[in-house]
């Protein structure tokens, strides 16, 4: 069993797509073992996106991710990291395959609805950034 962090970004919340994304994850058989709606602070954004902070486009990313509430989740299941990323689709919604979450709902690189951890190390790091052990059921 693997765990991965999923963030339903502010555009997903604003467009009222939370339930549709959660349903797809549950329909696939994943367990949601933690979930909360929250606002990301600039400090939390810098921790989460530490590898991008010095890039020229980071300020726009920080404005976006801190611009409204998001839903953070931990999803657990067999090969969760790979399978969830396959379900989410390519980063740029214009390039995402039909049937993926981004392929169905996104038409932008930045406003791409969902973040999903890209590997075991990042999943562990990101889960610890967004959740305390007591919040995991």
ABEGO torsion letter per residue (X at the ends): XBBBBBBBBAAAAAAGAAAAAAAAAAAAGBBBABBBBBBBBAAAAAAAAAAAAABAAAAAAAAAAAABBBBBBBBBEBGAAAAAAAAAEBABAAABBBGBAAAAABABAABAGBBBBABAAAAAAAAAAABBAAABX
